[in-house]
Structure formats: structure tokens, C-alpha cells
Amino acid sequence: MKKRYTLSAIWMLSVLILSACGGGKDTTSQASNEQVLRVIESTEIPLMDTTLATDGVSFTAMNQVFEGLYTLDENDQIIPAAAEAMPEISEDQKTYTIKIRDSAKWSDGSNLTAADFIYAWQKVVDPKSGAQYSFLYRDVVQNASDIIDGKKDPKELGIKALDDKTIQVNLTQVVPYFNSLLTFGPFYPQKESYVNKEGKDFAKDSDHLLYNGPFTMADWSGTSKSWSFVKNDTYWDKKNVKLDKIDVQVAKEPGAAVNLYNTGKVDRAPLTGDYASQYKTNKEFVAEPDSYVYWLKFNQKRDGKTTDVANVELRKAIAQAINKEALADTVIANGATAINGEIPKGFAQNPQTGKDFREDSGDHLTYDVAEAKEHFAKAKQQLGKKELTLELVGDDQEFAKKTLEFIQSELETNLDGLKITLKTVPYKNRLALDQAQDYTIQLSRWAPAYKDPMTYIASWQTDNNYNNMSYTSPAYDKLTTDITTTLATNPEARWQAMLQTEKVLLDEDAAIAPLYQNATAVLEKPYVKGVVKHLFGAPYSFKGAYIEK
């Protein structure tokens, strides 16, 4: 859940706007019974290979055209998808047996089989694939850790076919959130014979993909700024898919989206900044829950050399010199709230008391200019420098640019002797910079892959593929190991250990600088029905969406 970016303000990196019109035509000319929506995405799709994708834009697209064993309903409850029922779980809770629907098929008409899941899962954990989300399997599926570390063959992964339609999964230990994982993209199937036939062309565009979800994909070139989702006639539950087509085009400027909405050309428009404030009282304003958290990542080693932000005093200075409330209220301004921790409010509750994680954990790295100045003075002394110049990288969307400019102003104003240079790049390029660890400070975000605080906490383990900033802490690693092993069946002790991770990550190490918990604000036409926003996993589902005029 590197479940994860993007979807209006929270989902700023992958905002969706639904429209029921043809290009350039007014929606009033559309037949009232025509089930066509037009969607505007905030950026291009980086990847459509389910084993490699890491971002919200890709996950939203994949969630429409692929399907795992389970999915999320409108209340984020886990329900069968390609599986015909919930899994049979052994008494020790380490073996899951799952039956695939007889009616589940690929878009070429061939049957979806257990082998398709086995092949895809083995690809994810194979170190040769470079799949960042392989960490979701680590210490979860039997032998996954050794395979990821190159000690065992991928074929030794703890998943096997009892027959063509039955899967048995063996876990390393009890995993309370395993069913939740099975709804997420890195656990989707792939058909080995098709992938091998396509070779290097696999997933490079919509013509080189095979689908098993509610829709298929058309007119996506791999880099294009437009594409379509078309109802999949081979989908097992096609009777409950009401849309015939969704047309998608990329629009990075929120003002353009609002203009399209006001001229009747789209059905949904994301709101951020001034637009969110302006339309807050509009009867078509809709606020949606969100669990995206934005933060700064500090890369401690770049090009093999230690960076200035390897200094913990400097990291603390930066984290405490930014007025997060002003950022959330005046720059983002879509209902986002400042956050003084890693885990978002409303996402997880104490299993014993019901108390929210944020309340239980308290505040960390709060805005305090006086403390920030003290940390900065120590940092300059330790680094032997009177002045520092640091690069801050972020996306080229409008909201991201304004966020970067705000942070630059805060840091240069509050920390005398600090100069911040800004670098904005396309979303896909920033992800590449992150993976290559080619940055100093990065404006990043995370959406949960599954319903458990570990979807955030695991990101900063030394060997986690999302870490990408050379952060390492034996104390943090021990806590995360205990949470997933010895404490897995002790909910309250596990909870206390998860609370402790924030103290190490933030109070002691300031490994990241939390900024705000996003929110989703949109304008939505009253005839748009059934669009589902999820708090984890893929951000949106359109399987049940329709237009009612």
C-alpha cells in the first residue's frame, strides 16, 4: 500500500472526473439511457503490469479491468470476486483454501485458473522482476522472504493448485489482514502463456493485455493522455456492470476540470485550494473520506554518498519548521488536515478500547519554529556548514507545485542559512527518481494497501522496497518483526508495539516529515450513481457506477 497516490485533493495525483458526454458535446444531448461516463485523470498511467505497479493512478485503472480473488464492496468490506466464497482457513490460521468461480474467465474466453494466480504471485516475489510490492509477501506467504532474498526458487512460494479451480496458500505465520491483501493489485492473476507470447510487449499498451475484470481497456498507448474502459462481455458478473464505457483523458490543471464541470461536459470534478473554498457551499459539493498521508522523504544516501539530510538534527529542523495547518487549510484547502504522525485519523482503532490510533499515539514532530531553529543550529555545527542548499523534488501537478513553493517559503523563512531549490517532474518520473534513490528531499505520499497500520509501518523497514532513502533502525526493524511474528496473535500487545514505531520513526529519527492527511472534495452531478471510494487498496471502483437521468 506502497493502499499507495491517487482523485481530488487527497487523491490529487489520480483524480477522477466522470462525464456522460461525448467529446466536446454538451451532456444534455446525450440519450438519458446511454451508460457512458467520461473520466478525467490527473496524470498518465505509469504501469499496467499488476506485478510491477506501485501507484494510485495505476491501481485505479487496474481495478476496473482486473480482479483478484476478493474485492471491496461499497462499505470496504471484503467480498468474493474471482473466488466463489470466502476462504476456508485451517485451525492454526496458516492455511487458506480458495475455490475459483467456474464462470471466471479471461477476456479471450479462456478459463481463469489456479495456475494464473500461482504464476503472478511467483513473478512478484522473484527478485529478477524488481517488483517493489514484493514486500507485501515478505513474512506472509511461506518462503516469500527467502525467495525475495535470492535464497530459494520462486516456485517454492507457499501457493499451490489442488486442482484447476482450487488454490491452497500456506502462510509463514498468522496474518490478521491476509484477506485484505487478496483484494489488492499485486495479488491479481496473470496468464503465463499470454505473457510469454507477448514477451517484451506485454502490458506496454491496451492491445497487449488480457483482462478478467468488469471492463477491458482500449486506446491506451502506454504514454497516452487518453484511454477507455469498455464493458467486458466475458466477465462473470457482467449483469451487474451498468456502464457500457468510460472514456478517460488526462487533465493536470484543476481549473480546467472545474470549467468542464460548469459547462456541462463532465459529471465529476476534483476541488483543491481556492476551488474547494469557493464551492464548499455548492449543493453538488461532495466530501469523501480519505486515508492518503503526505510527507517529506529524506534520502540519506545519494549516488553512494551520504547526504546532508543524513543528519538527524537537520531532519528534525525541517520537519518542525513547516506550518502544517496553514498548508492543509490554505494551500490544499479541500478538507485536508495537518497530521503529526504517520497513521491517519480514522483508519485504525485500539482492539481493546476502540480508541483511534492517532489519539493513542499522540503528536510527533509538531510545528515549532523555536525548536526547529535549535535543531538547525546543531545541524550546521555538526555538518561544519554555515549555509545549506537542499533540493526538494515533487510532481508537476498544480497542487504539488503550490505545496512545494509553500514548503520552500517556510523553510527559508524559518531556518536562516537554508536554501531550497525546487524540482518538479511528471508523476511517472518522480516514481522513477524515488526507486533509483536519486533525490535529496521528496514530497511523497502513501495510501494503504490493506486495512491494518502495518500497511504504513512496514514501509520503513530496512529491506522494504519503498524505503528508498537508506533509513535503517535496528529498533524499528525489531518492532516490525515482533508485530508480524511473536505478537501476531496478541492484538493488544501488537497494538502497543505499533504505537511505539511512531516514537522511533518520528521522535527519535525524524526519518520522514509528516505533513497532512488528505481529503477528497469533488463536484458531482446528482445523476451520477454508484461511484465507490475506498479507504485502502485501489482508490476507486466503477463496477457499480451508472447514470440515472
Disulfide bonds with the S-S distance in Angstrom:
none
